[in-house]
Amino acid sequence: MQLIVAEKLRELGFDVSIEHQIDDVHIADVYAQGYDRSLIVEVETGYLPPMFIDRAEEYMEAKIAVKALKYSCAADEFYVATPSYLRLPIPRALLTGATNLNELKVLGSKVRDFFGDKWEALLLNKGSDCKISGAMYVNISKRDIYIVKF
């Protein structure tokens, strides 16, 4: 999926890097630069640890929130890419243009449950700055993507 996303972004005129080093710890799946803006795209395959199957939607929402915290402030725009046959629970509290402290707190408790206190604190401190710009739905068989901006 990284290659399909990278290929599409190149077609749109971006310079693209796969597995791009953001800092000493974080590596973005796809980083693109062009048109006076940068993008980071994190590919989410939908893997769910079996121990969280009874809270699948909450786990995936928290996982996407953590990805947004890691990567969205490192570029002008941040997207989550997923296979077109999946529907991911995108955290409403992190949508571009939406800042609601109550929603951040609810999301924070989910993040704490699955990823720990450190990530909850980071979400509550940086959540209003770290936004999800949109989603990319990857049609693997057609090697195409559909981009939805939020």
Buried (B, 14 or more C-beta within 10 A) or exposed (E): BBEBBBBBBEEBEBEBEBEBEBEEEEEBBBBBBBEEEBBBBBBBEEEBEEEBEEBEEBBBBBBBBBBBBBBBBBBEBBBBBBBBEEEBBBBBBBBBEBBBEEBBBBBBEBBBBBBEEEBBEBBBEBBBEBBBBBBBBBEEEEEEBEBEEB
